[in-house]
Amino acid sequence: MTDRPSDEIDSAGNVANHPHSAPGIQTSCPICSGPVELFCTKRAQDHDWKINRCLSCGHGFVANRPSLSDLTFANEDISLVHELGSFTREAYEGRSDARDLADSMARLTKVRGRALDIGAGDGSFSYHLGRHGYQPTLLDLDPRAQQATSFIPGSQFRQVPFESLDDPGPFAAILMSQVLEHALDPMDWLQRSRDLLQPGGLLVIAVPNFGGVYRVLGTNDPFLIPPVHVNFFTPKSLRRAIETAGMRVTHMDSRSGVPVGGGIKAVVRRAWNAGSVLLNATTQGIVLRAFASSMTDQNGLVSKQACNQFT
């Protein structure tokens, strides 16, 4: 990792000796504008990151927000050591989590067409979306992700941030799996998604659950990793964000399976996975999932048909 100067936070919450950080500190909830309290402080990259929690919707967020250059720096460090999955058909077929999510999407809507997979990674989710008749566009900053298009007919790859995407759409489905927690402005991402969805289209979000079973871990929650993660959604805050962006939440649930691995811990993890299935129909699991409809017709008006097809 590249050396960086150490940072200090003054009494007003401003960051000193850190030329890339946004000035000041966010003192209200970015989702509902409610009052907040300090949840914890985490040190990373020679910097103290303050995590606040909303007293109204429970949303957590890094209050002394990093700048885009900070966030890019952090994610580049991660990508240097992060191993993508194997780019083989056998590996894709073995990704039960990707299959499960794509199957859930297919059950919730009959609309098919182009799909946008934001933060596509190894392309596992796009691969399974392709099985259901979607033509995915894989969006990722890691150029290795382009390899996945060889296994997904009708797919294409774009190496640009979502904020810089110049594709006007429309898309029948937009997928954000484990990416919205990284967004500096999650409301902007949601509003962009609304504008890119075709009538009756489906937005699908999967994020670490700040309101689920991992709350018993307190500040030891493994997903509390600023500045890589800067947003920590609860079921209430995610629903509020989606609805504020002009979409309708049609379904929410959660998933809690963990990699089994080997050794003595494998026994415990298998037992956990067997029992955690009971959490799937709730919003209390480790990963929170939300499915939302665009609710608009060709004239941009709320469509009764779009609402009814999900009830």
SERO-4910 file (N, C-alpha, C, O; in steps of 0.05 Angstrom, whole numbers):
BEGIN
 pado doro    nc1    nc2    nc3   cac1   cac2   cac3    cc1    cc2    cc3    oc1    oc2    oc3
  Met    A     17    -24      0      0      0      0     18     25      0     38     25     14
  Thr    A     10     45    -15     25     70    -16     24     85     10      2     86     23
  Asp    A     46     96     19     46    111     44     29    136     41     29    149     20
  Arg    A     15    143     63     -1    167     62      4    182     88     11    170    108
  Pro    A      0    209     88      5    224    113    -17    217    133    -40    211    126
  Ser    A     -9    217    159    -29    212    180    -48    235    182    -41    258    174
  Asp    A    -72    230    192    -93    251    192   -103    255    221   -103    236    237
  Glu    A   -112    279    226   -123    285    252   -150    298    247   -154    312    227
  Ile    A   -169    294    266   -195    307    264   -197    328    286   -194    321    310
  Asp    A   -202    353    279   -203    374    299   -230    374    313   -247    357    307
  Ser    A   -234    392    332   -258    392    348   -283    398    332   -305    392    341
  Ala    A   -279    410    309   -303    415    291   -308    392    272   -327    394    256
  Gly    A   -292    371    274   -296    349    256   -282    351    229   -287    335    211
  Asn    A   -265    371    226   -251    374    201   -226    357    201   -213    352    221
  Val    A   -219    348    177   -195    331    174   -171    349    167   -172    364    148
  Ala    A   -150    346    183   -125    361    177   -105    342    165   -106    318    168
  Asn    A    -86    354    150    -64    338    137    -75    317    119    -62    296    116
  His    A    -98    321    106   -109    301     88   -121    316     64   -145    323     65
  Pro    A   -105    321     44   -113    338     22   -137    328      5   -149    344     -9
  His    A   -143    302      7   -164    292    -11   -192    290      3   -212    287    -11
  Ser    A   -193    291     29   -218    287     43   -237    310     40   -228    333     39
  Ala    A   -262    304     39   -282    325     38   -282    341     65   -279    328     86
  Pro    A   -285    367     65   -283    383     89   -308    379    107   -329    373     97
  Gly    A   -303    382    133   -326    380    151   -335    352    156   -323    333    148
  Ile    A   -359    350    170   -370    324    177   -400    325    173   -413    345    180
  Gln    A   -411    304    164   -440    302    158   -454    298    185   -449    278    198
  Thr    A   -472    316    192   -485    315    218   -514    306    218   -527    306    238
  Ser    A   -525    299    194   -552    288    193   -552    264    174   -534    261    158
  Cys    A   -573    248    176   -574    224    159   -576    231    130   -594    246    122
  Pro    A   -560    219    113   -561    225     84   -586    212     71   -592    218     48
  Ile    A   -600    194     85   -623    181     73   -649    195     81   -666    201     64
  Cys    A   -652    201    108   -678    212    117   -674    239    131   -694    250    140
  Ser    A   -650    249    132   -644    275    145   -649    275    175   -651    296    187
  Gly    A   -651    251    187   -657    249    215   -632    255    232   -610    256    221
  Pro    A   -636    258    259   -613    262    277   -596    237    279   -605    215    275
  Val    A   -570    241    285   -552    218    286   -536    218    312   -535    238    327
  Glu    A   -524    195    318   -506    193    340   -481    178    331   -481    164    311
  Leu    A   -458    182    344   -434    169    337   -436    139    345   -441    133    368
  Phe    A   -432    122    325   -433     93    330   -406     83    338   -403     68    358
  Cys    A   -386     90    323   -358     82    329   -339     97    312   -347    111    293
  Thr    A   -313     95    318   -292    105    302   -274     83    293   -265     67    310
  Lys    A   -268     81    268   -250     60    257   -226     73    245   -227     93    231
  Arg    A   -203     61    250   -178     71    239   -170     54    215   -168     30    217
  Ala    A   -165     67    193   -156     54    169   -141     73    151   -148     97    150
  Gln    A   -120     64    138   -104     80    121    -94    105    135    -94    127    124
  Asp    A    -85    102    160    -74    124    176    -94    146    180    -86    170    181
  His    A   -119    139    184   -140    159    186   -162    148    204   -169    125    203
  Asp    A   -173    166    220   -196    158    237   -222    165    223   -227    188    217
  Trp    A   -238    144    218   -264    148    204   -286    146    224   -289    126    239
  Lys    A   -303    167    226   -325    168    244   -350    156    231   -359    165    210
  Ile    A   -362    135    243   -386    123    233   -409    131    250   -410    125    274
  Asn    A   -428    146    238   -452    154    252   -476    136    246   -476    122    226
  Arg    A   -495    135    264   -519    119    260   -544    137    264   -545    153    283
  Cys    A   -563    135    245   -587    151    246   -605    141    268   -610    117    271
  Leu    A   -616    160    284   -634    152    306   -662    147    296   -679    137    311
  Ser    A   -668    153    270   -694    149    259   -696    124    242   -712    107    247
  Cys    A   -679    122    221   -680     99    203   -658     78    208   -658     57    195
  Gly    A   -640     84    227   -619     65    233   -596     64    214   -577     49    218
  His    A   -597     81    193   -576     80    173   -549     88    185   -547    107    201
  Gly    A   -528     74    177   -501     81    185   -485     93    162   -490     86    139
  Phe    A   -467    111    167   -451    123    146   -426    135    157   -424    143    181
  Val    A   -406    136    140   -381    150    148   -386    179    147   -392    191    126
  Ala    A   -384    192    170   -391    221    172   -371    239    159   -378    258    145
  Asn    A   -345    234    164   -324    250    151   -319    236    124   -300    221    121
  Arg    A   -336    243    104   -336    228     79   -310    231     64   -298    253     63
  Pro    A   -300    209     53   -276    211     36   -284    224     10   -307    224      2
  Ser    A   -264    235     -3   -269    246    -30   -268    222    -50   -261    200    -43
  Leu    A   -275    228    -75   -275    207    -95   -247    197    -99   -243    173   -104
  Ser    A   -226    214    -97   -199    205   -100   -191    186    -77   -176    167    -81
  Asp    A   -200    193    -53   -196    175    -30   -207    147    -35   -195    127    -31
  Leu    A   -232    148    -44   -247    123    -48   -233    107    -70   -231     82    -68
  Thr    A   -225    120    -91   -211    107   -113   -185     94   -104   -178     72   -111
  Phe    A   -171    109    -87   -145     99    -76   -150     74    -60   -136     54    -63
  Ala    A   -171     74    -43   -177     51    -26   -185     27    -42   -176      5    -37
  Asn    A   -201     31    -62   -211      9    -78   -189     -2    -97   -189    -26   -103
  Glu    A   -171     15   -106   -148      6   -121   -130    -12   -105   -120    -33   -114
  Asp    A   -126     -5    -79   -110    -22    -62   -123    -49    -58   -110    -70    -58
  Ile    A   -150    -49    -55   -164    -74    -52   -162    -91    -78   -157   -115    -76
  Ser    A   -165    -78   -101   -165    -94   -127   -138   -106   -132   -137   -126   -147
  Leu    A   -117    -94   -121    -90   -105   -127    -87   -133   -114    -72   -149   -124
  Val    A   -102   -138    -92    -99   -164    -78   -124   -181    -81   -123   -205    -73
  His    A   -145   -170    -92   -170   -185    -94   -170   -204   -117   -164   -196   -140
  Glu    A   -176   -229   -111   -177   -249   -132   -205   -252   -142   -223   -258   -127
  Leu    A   -210   -247   -168   -236   -253   -179   -239   -283   -182   -220   -298   -182
  Gly    A   -264   -291   -185   -270   -319   -188   -259   -330   -214   -250   -315   -231
  Ser    A   -260   -356   -217   -250   -368   -242   -269   -362   -265   -294   -365   -262
  Phe    A   -258   -355   -288   -275   -349   -311   -279   -375   -327   -267   -379   -348
  Thr    A   -295   -393   -316   -301   -418   -329   -331   -423   -326   -343   -414   -306
  Arg    A   -342   -438   -345   -371   -444   -343   -377   -461   -318   -397   -458   -305
  Glu    A   -358   -478   -311   -362   -495   -287   -364   -478   -262   -380   -483   -244
  Ala    A   -346   -458   -260   -347   -440   -237   -373   -424   -236   -384   -421   -214
  Tyr    A   -382   -414   -259   -407   -399   -259   -430   -417   -251   -448   -408   -235
  Glu    A   -431   -442   -261   -453   -460   -253   -453   -466   -224   -473   -473   -212
  Gly    A   -429   -464   -211   -427   -470   -183   -433   -447   -165   -434   -451   -140
  Arg    A   -439   -424   -176   -445   -400   -159   -475   -400   -152   -491   -388   -166
  Ser    A   -481   -414   -130   -509   -416   -122   -521   -390   -114   -545   -385   -117
  Asp    A   -505   -371   -103   -515   -345    -95   -524   -329   -119   -545   -316   -119
  Ala    A   -508   -330   -141   -515   -316   -165   -540   -328   -178   -557   -314   -188
  Arg    A   -541   -354   -178   -564   -368   -190   -590   -361   -174   -611   -356   -186
  Asp    A   -587   -361   -148   -610   -355   -130   -621   -327   -136   -645   -323   -138
  Leu    A   -603   -307   -138   -611   -280   -143   -624   -277   -170   -645   -264   -173
  Ala    A   -612   -288   -191   -624   -286   -218   -651   -300   -219   -669   -290   -232
  Asp    A   -653   -323   -206   -679   -337   -205   -700   -320   -191   -723   -320   -200
  Ser    A   -693   -307   -170   -711   -289   -155   -721   -267   -173   -744   -260   -173
  Met    A   -703   -255   -188   -710   -233   -207   -729   -243   -228   -749   -230   -234
  Ala    A   -724   -267   -239   -741   -277   -260   -769   -283   -250   -788   -281   -265
  Arg    A   -771   -291   -225   -798   -296   -214   -814   -271   -210   -838   -271   -211
  Leu    A   -800   -249   -204   -814   -224   -197   -823   -208   -221   -841   -191   -218
  Thr    A   -811   -212   -245   -820   -197   -268   -817   -214   -293   -799   -231   -296
  Lys    A   -835   -209   -313   -832   -222   -338   -818   -204   -359   -813   -213   -381
  Val    A   -812   -180   -351   -798   -161   -369   -770   -171   -374   -755   -177   -355
  Arg    A   -762   -172   -399   -735   -180   -407   -724   -160   -426   -738   -143   -438
  Gly    A   -697   -161   -429   -684   -142   -447   -655   -138   -437   -643   -156   -426
  Arg    A   -646   -114   -439   -619   -107   -431   -618   -106   -400   -637    -99   -387
  Ala    A   -595   -114   -389   -590   -113   -360   -564    -99   -355   -545   -101   -371
  Leu    A   -563    -84   -333   -538    -70   -325   -529    -82   -298   -543    -80   -278
  Asp    A   -505    -94   -299   -493   -106   -275   -471    -88   -265   -449    -88   -276
  Ile    A   -477    -72   -244   -458    -52   -234   -439    -65   -214   -448    -76   -194
  Gly    A   -413    -63   -219   -394    -77   -203   -395   -107   -208   -398   -123   -190
  Ala    A   -393   -114   -234   -399   -142   -243   -379   -162   -233   -385   -186   -231
  Gly    A   -354   -154   -226   -335   -173   -216   -329   -195   -236   -322   -189   -259
  Asp    A   -331   -220   -227   -325   -242   -245   -347   -249   -264   -345   -267   -280
  Gly    A   -369   -235   -263   -391   -238   -282   -411   -260   -275   -428   -267   -291
  Ser    A   -409   -271   -250   -427   -294   -243   -456   -286   -244   -473   -302   -254
  Phe    A   -463   -262   -235   -491   -254   -235   -500   -249   -263   -523   -257   -271
  Ser    A   -484   -236   -280   -491   -232   -308   -495   -259   -322   -513   -261   -339
  Tyr    A   -478   -278   -316   -480   -304   -329   -508   -316   -324   -521   -326   -342
  His    A   -517   -315   -299   -543   -327   -292   -566   -309   -302   -588   -319   -307
  Leu    A   -562   -283   -304   -582   -266   -316   -585   -274   -346   -608   -274   -356
  Gly    A   -563   -280   -359   -564   -288   -387   -581   -313   -390   -594   -317   -411
  Arg    A   -580   -331   -371   -596   -356   -372   -626   -350   -373   -642   -366   -382
  His    A   -634   -327   -362   -662   -320   -361   -670   -300   -383   -692   -288   -382
  Gly    A   -653   -297   -404   -661   -281   -427   -653   -252   -426   -661   -237   -444
  Tyr    A   -637   -244   -407   -626   -217   -406   -601   -215   -423   -587   -234   -427
  Gln    A   -595   -190   -433   -570   -185   -447   -554   -165   -430   -559   -141   -431
  Pro    A   -536   -175   -414   -523   -158   -394   -501   -140   -405   -486   -148   -423
  Thr    A   -499   -116   -393   -476    -99   -396   -462   -100   -369   -473    -93   -348
  Leu    A   -437   -109   -369   -421   -112   -345   -405    -87   -340   -389    -79   -357
  Leu    A   -410    -74   -317   -396    -49   -310   -377    -55   -287   -386    -64   -266
  Asp    A   -351    -50   -291   -332    -54   -270   -306    -38   -276   -299    -34   -299
  Leu    A   -293    -30   -255   -267    -15   -258   -244    -34   -262   -222    -25   -270
  Asp    A   -248    -60   -256   -227    -79   -259   -228    -91   -288   -248   -103   -295
  Pro    A   -207    -87   -304   -208    -96   -332   -210   -126   -335   -218   -136   -356
  Arg    A   -203   -141   -313   -205   -170   -315   -234   -179   -319   -239   -201   -329
  Ala    A   -253   -163   -311   -281   -170   -312   -290   -175   -341   -310   -189   -346
  Gln    A   -276   -163   -360   -284   -166   -388   -283   -195   -397   -297   -203   -416
  Gln    A   -267   -212   -384   -264   -240   -392   -291   -254   -390   -296   -274   -405
  Ala    A   -309   -245   -373   -334   -258   -369   -352   -258   -394   -368   -275   -398
  Thr    A   -349   -237   -411   -366   -234   -434   -363   -258   -454   -381   -262   -470
  Ser    A   -341   -272   -452   -337   -296   -470   -358   -318   -464   -363   -335   -481
  Phe    A   -369   -317   -440   -388   -338   -432   -417   -329   -431   -434   -345   -424
  Ile    A   -422   -304   -439   -449   -293   -436   -457   -281   -463   -449   -259   -470
  Pro    A   -473   -296   -479   -482   -286   -505   -496   -259   -503   -513   -255   -486
  Gly    A   -490   -241   -521   -503   -215   -523   -494   -196   -502   -505   -174   -499
  Ser    A   -472   -202   -487   -463   -185   -466   -442   -165   -476   -430   -170   -497
  Gln    A   -437   -144   -461   -415   -126   -467   -403   -116   -440   -415   -118   -419
  Phe    A   -379   -104   -442   -365    -95   -418   -358    -66   -421   -350    -57   -442
  Arg    A   -362    -51   -398   -354    -23   -397   -337    -18   -373   -345    -25   -350
  Gln    A   -313     -7   -376   -295     -2   -354   -297     28   -347   -279     44   -352
  Val    A   -319     35   -335   -324     63   -326   -339     63   -300   -353     43   -294
  Pro    A   -336     83   -284   -353     86   -260   -382     89   -268   -388    100   -289
  Phe    A   -400     81   -251   -429     84   -256   -436    114   -261   -452    120   -278
  Glu    A   -423    132   -246   -428    160   -248   -421    171   -276   -432    191   -285
  Ser    A   -402    157   -290   -393    166   -316   -406    151   -339   -399    156   -363
  Leu    A   -423    132   -334   -436    116   -355   -452    133   -374   -469    148   -365
  Asp    A   -446    132   -400   -460    148   -420   -481    132   -435   -491    142   -456
  Asp    A   -487    109   -426   -508     92   -440   -535    101   -430   -541    101   -406
  Pro    A   -553    110   -449   -579    120   -440   -599     99   -433   -621    105   -424
  Gly    A   -592     73   -437   -611     52   -432   -631     50   -454   -625     57   -477
  Pro    A   -656     42   -448   -665     34   -422   -657      5   -416   -649    -10   -433
  Phe    A   -659     -2   -390   -652    -29   -381   -676    -42   -368   -691    -30   -353
  Ala    A   -680    -68   -375   -701    -83   -362   -695    -90   -333   -713    -94   -317
  Ala    A   -669    -91   -327   -660    -98   -300   -634    -84   -294   -616    -82   -312
  Ile    A   -631    -74   -270   -606    -63   -260   -599    -77   -234   -615    -78   -216
  Leu    A   -574    -87   -233   -565   -102   -209   -542    -88   -196   -522    -80   -209
  Met    A   -545    -84   -170   -523    -73   -153   -519    -93   -130   -531    -92   -109
  Ser    A   -501   -112   -135   -495   -132   -114   -469   -125   -100   -447   -126   -112
  Gln    A   -471   -117    -75   -448   -111    -58   -433    -87    -70   -408    -87    -70
  Val    A   -447    -66    -79   -434    -42    -89   -445    -16    -77   -430      3    -75
  Leu    A   -470    -15    -70   -482     10    -61   -469     20    -35   -470     43    -28
  Glu    A   -458      1    -20   -444      9      5   -419     25     -1   -408     38     17
  His    A   -409     24    -26   -385     38    -34   -391     66    -44   -372     83    -46
  Ala    A   -416     72    -51   -422     97    -66   -420    122    -48   -432    122    -26
  Leu    A   -406    142    -57   -405    167    -42   -432    180    -40   -439    193    -20
  Asp    A   -448    178    -61   -475    190    -61   -495    168    -70   -503    167    -93
  Pro    A   -504    152    -51   -522    130    -58   -549    139    -70   -561    126    -87
  Met    A   -558    163    -61   -584    173    -72   -581    180   -102   -599    175   -117
  Asp    A   -558    190   -109   -553    196   -138   -553    170   -154   -564    169   -176
  Trp    A   -540    149   -143   -540    123   -157   -569    113   -161   -575    103   -182
  Leu    A   -585    115   -140   -613    105   -142   -629    122   -162   -645    111   -178
  Gln    A   -625    148   -162   -640    165   -181   -631    159   -210   -647    160   -228
  Arg    A   -605    155   -214   -595    147   -240   -608    121   -249   -615    118   -272
  Ser    A   -609    102   -231   -621     76   -237   -650     79   -245   -659     67   -264
  Arg    A   -665     95   -230   -693    100   -238   -695    110   -266   -713    102   -281
  Asp    A   -678    129   -274   -680    141   -300   -671    122   -322   -680    125   -345
  Leu    A   -655    101   -315   -646     82   -335   -664     58   -339   -662     44   -359
  Leu    A   -682     54   -320   -700     31   -321   -722     35   -342   -733     57   -344
  Gln    A   -728     14   -357   -751     16   -375   -777     11   -359   -775      2   -336
  Pro    A   -800     19   -370   -825     15   -355   -828    -14   -345   -825    -33   -361
  Gly    A   -834    -17   -320   -836    -44   -308   -810    -57   -302   -809    -80   -294
  Gly    A   -787    -43   -307   -761    -54   -301   -756    -58   -272   -771    -48   -255
  Leu    A   -736    -74   -266   -730    -82   -238   -702    -74   -230   -683    -80   -244
  Leu    A   -701    -60   -207   -675    -54   -194   -671    -74   -171   -689    -78   -155
  Val    A   -648    -87   -170   -642   -106   -149   -617    -97   -135   -596    -92   -147
  Ile    A   -619    -96   -108   -596    -87    -92   -590   -108    -71   -609   -118    -58
  Ala    A   -565   -114    -67   -556   -131    -45   -534   -117    -30   -513   -110    -43
  Val    A   -537   -113     -4   -517    -98     12   -514   -112     39   -532   -126     47
  Pro    A   -491   -108     52   -488   -117     79   -510   -105     97   -517    -81     94
  Asn    A   -521   -121    115   -545   -113    130   -536   -101    157   -528   -116    175
  Phe    A   -539    -75    160   -532    -61    185   -555    -64    206   -552    -54    228
  Gly    A   -576    -77    198   -599    -81    216   -605   -110    221   -627   -117    229
  Gly    A   -586   -128    215   -591   -157    217   -576   -170    240   -569   -157    259
  Val    A   -571   -196    237   -559   -212    258   -531   -203    266   -523   -207    288
  Tyr    A   -517   -190    247   -490   -181    254   -489   -158    273   -467   -150    283
  Arg    A   -512   -147    280   -512   -125    300   -503   -135    327   -493   -119    343
  Val    A   -505   -162    332   -495   -172    358   -465   -170    360   -454   -171    382
  Leu    A   -452   -166    337   -422   -163    337   -414   -134    343   -390   -129    348
  Gly    A   -433   -116    344   -426    -88    350   -406    -77    331   -410    -79    306
  Thr    A   -385    -65    341   -365    -52    324   -347    -72    311   -330    -64    295
  Asn    A   -350    -98    317   -334   -118    304   -347   -130    279   -337   -149    268
  Asp    A   -368   -118    271   -381   -125    246   -360   -124    223   -348   -103    219
  Pro    A   -355   -147    209   -334   -147    189   -340   -129    165   -322   -124    149
  Phe    A   -365   -119    162   -371   -101    140   -366    -72    146   -368    -55    129
  Leu    A   -359    -66    171   -352    -39    179   -323    -33    172   -305    -33    189
  Ile    A   -318    -28    146   -291    -25    136   -288      1    120   -285      1     96
  Pro    A   -289     24    134   -285     49    119   -255     52    112   -238     40    125
  Pro    A   -249     67     90   -267     81     73   -276     64     49   -289     74     31
  Val    A   -270     38     49   -280     21     27   -310     20     28   -323     23      7
  His    A   -322     16     51   -351     18     55   -357     44     69   -345     50     90
  Val    A   -375     60     57   -382     86     69   -412     88     76   -420    107     88
  Asn    A   -428     68     68   -456     67     74   -463     40     87   -453     20     79
  Phe    A   -480     41    107   -488     16    122   -518     16    124   -530     29    142
  Phe    A   -531      1    106   -561      2    104   -574    -17    123   -565    -39    128
  Thr    A   -597     -8    134   -616    -24    148   -640    -29    129   -643    -15    109
  Pro    A   -657    -48    136   -681    -52    119   -697    -26    117   -708    -20     95
  Lys    A   -700    -11    139   -715     14    138   -702     35    121   -716     49    106
  Ser    A   -676     38    124   -662     59    109   -660     53     79   -662     71     62
  Leu    A   -657     27     72   -656     20     44   -683     24     31   -684     34      8
  Arg    A   -704     16     44   -731     21     33   -736     51     30   -746     60      9
  Arg    A   -729     66     50   -733     95     49   -717    108     25   -728    125     11
  Ala    A   -693     99     21   -676    109      0   -689    103    -28   -690    121    -45
  Ile    A   -697     79    -31   -709     70    -57   -735     86    -63   -739     95    -85
  Glu    A   -752     89    -43   -777    103    -47   -772    133    -51   -786    145    -67
  Thr    A   -753    145    -37   -746    173    -41   -736    178    -69   -740    199    -81
  Ala    A   -723    158    -81   -713    160   -108   -735    156   -129   -729    159   -153
  Gly    A   -759    150   -121   -781    148   -139   -788    121   -149   -800    118   -170
  Met    A   -780    100   -134   -787     73   -141   -802     59   -119   -804     69    -97
  Arg    A   -814     36   -125   -830     21   -107   -817     -5    -99   -811    -21   -117
  Val    A   -812     -9    -74   -801    -35    -65   -822    -56    -67   -844    -54    -55
  Thr    A   -816    -77    -82   -836    -98    -87   -830   -123    -69   -848   -139    -64
  His    A   -805   -125    -60   -798   -148    -43   -772   -143    -29   -754   -131    -41
  Met    A   -770   -152     -4   -744   -151     10   -740   -177     25   -760   -189     36
  Asp    A   -716   -187     26   -709   -211     41   -680   -209     48   -667   -188     46
  Ser    A   -668   -231     56   -639   -231     63   -627   -259     58   -642   -278     55
  Arg    A   -601   -260     58   -586   -285     55   -564   -284     76   -552   -263     82
  Ser    A   -557   -308     86   -537   -310    108   -517   -332    105   -502   -338    124
  Gly    A   -516   -345     82   -497   -367     78   -468   -356     78   -463   -334     69
  Val    A   -450   -372     90   -422   -364     91   -405   -386     78   -413   -409     78
  Pro    A   -382   -379     67   -364   -400     55   -357   -421     77   -350   -413     99
  Val    A   -357   -446     69   -352   -467     89   -322   -471     94   -313   -473    117
  Gly    A   -307   -472     72   -278   -476     75   -271   -504     87   -287   -523     84
  Gly    A   -248   -506    100   -240   -531    112   -233   -528    141   -237   -507    153
  Gly    A   -223   -549    153   -215   -549    181   -238   -552    200   -260   -558    192
  Ile    A   -233   -548    225   -253   -551    246   -275   -531    244   -298   -537    251
  Lys    A   -269   -507    233   -289   -487    231   -310   -494    210   -333   -483    210
  Ala    A   -304   -512    192   -323   -520    171   -348   -532    183   -370   -529    172
  Val    A   -345   -547    205   -368   -560    218   -387   -538    228   -411   -540    224
  Val    A   -376   -518    241   -392   -496    252   -406   -481    229   -429   -474    231
  Arg    A   -391   -476    208   -403   -461    186   -424   -476    171   -444   -464    163
  Arg    A   -421   -502    169   -442   -518    156   -468   -517    173   -490   -515    163
  Ala    A   -464   -519    200   -487   -518    218   -501   -490    216   -525   -488    216
  Trp    A   -484   -469    214   -496   -442    211   -511   -440    185   -534   -430    185
  Asn    A   -500   -449    163   -514   -448    137   -540   -462    137   -560   -453    126
  Ala    A   -541   -486    151   -565   -501    152   -587   -486    167   -610   -485    159
  Gly    A   -579   -474    189   -599   -460    206   -606   -432    194   -629   -423    199
  Ser    A   -587   -420    180   -592   -392    171   -613   -391    148   -623   -369    142
  Val    A   -620   -414    137   -641   -414    116   -667   -402    127   -682   -391    112
  Leu    A   -671   -405    153   -695   -395    166   -696   -364    164   -718   -352    166
  Leu    A   -673   -352    161   -672   -322    159   -678   -312    131   -684   -288    128
  Asn    A   -678   -329    111   -680   -321     84   -705   -305     78   -705   -285     62
  Ala    A   -728   -312     90   -753   -299     84   -756   -273    101   -776   -258     97
  Thr    A   -737   -267    118   -737   -243    135   -717   -223    124   -703   -227    105
  Thr    A   -716   -200    138   -696   -180    131   -675   -178    153   -663   -157    158
  Gln    A   -670   -200    167   -652   -201    190   -626   -215    184   -609   -217    202
  Gly    A   -622   -225    160   -598   -239    153   -574   -222    149   -575   -198    154
  Ile    A   -552   -234    140   -526   -220    137   -527   -201    113   -517   -178    115
  Val    A   -537   -210     91   -539   -194     67   -568   -187     61   -585   -204     59
  Leu    A   -574   -161     59   -601   -151     54   -605   -149     25   -588   -138     10
  Arg    A   -629   -158     15   -635   -157    -13   -661   -141    -17   -680   -145     -2
  Ala    A   -661   -123    -36   -685   -107    -43   -690   -108    -72   -672   -106    -89
  Phe    A   -716   -112    -80   -725   -112   -108   -744    -89   -111   -764    -87    -96
  Ala    A   -740    -72   -131   -757    -49   -135   -765    -45   -163   -750    -52   -182
  Ser    A   -789    -35   -167   -801    -30   -194   -798     -1   -201   -800     17   -184
  Ser    A   -795      4   -227   -794     31   -237   -821     45   -235   -822     70   -231
  Met    A   -843     30   -238   -870     40   -235   -878     61   -255   -898     76   -250
  Thr    A   -865     64   -277   -872     84   -297   -880     73   -323   -871     51   -331
  Asp    A   -897     88   -338   -905     79   -364   -888     95   -385   -869    108   -377
  Gln    A   -895     93   -410   -879    105   -431   -878    136   -429   -860    148   -440
  Asn    A   -898    148   -415   -899    176   -412   -886    186   -386   -888    210   -379
  Gly    A   -874    167   -371   -861    175   -346   -881    177   -323   -874    187   -302
  Leu    A   -905    167   -326   -925    168   -306   -927    142   -291   -920    121   -302
  Val    A   -936    143   -266   -939    118   -250   -959    100   -264   -981    108   -270
  Ser    A   -950     75   -269   -966     56   -283   -980     36   -265   -966     23   -249
  Lys    A  -1006     34   -266  -1020     15   -249  -1012    -14   -257  -1010    -31   -240
  Gln    A  -1007    -18   -283   -999    -45   -292   -972    -52   -279   -968    -75   -271
  Ala    A   -954    -33   -279   -927    -39   -267   -929    -45   -238   -914    -61   -227
  Cys    A   -948    -32   -224   -952    -37   -195   -965    -65   -191   -956    -80   -174
  Asn    A   -985    -70   -207  -1001    -95   -203   -985   -120   -209   -991   -141   -197
  Gln    A   -966   -119   -227   -952   -144   -235   -935   -155   -213   -926   -178   -215
  Phe    A   -930   -139   -192   -913   -148   -171   -929   -155   -145   -917   -163   -125
  Thr    A   -956   -151   -146   -972   -156   -123   -983   -185   -123   -997   -193   -104
***
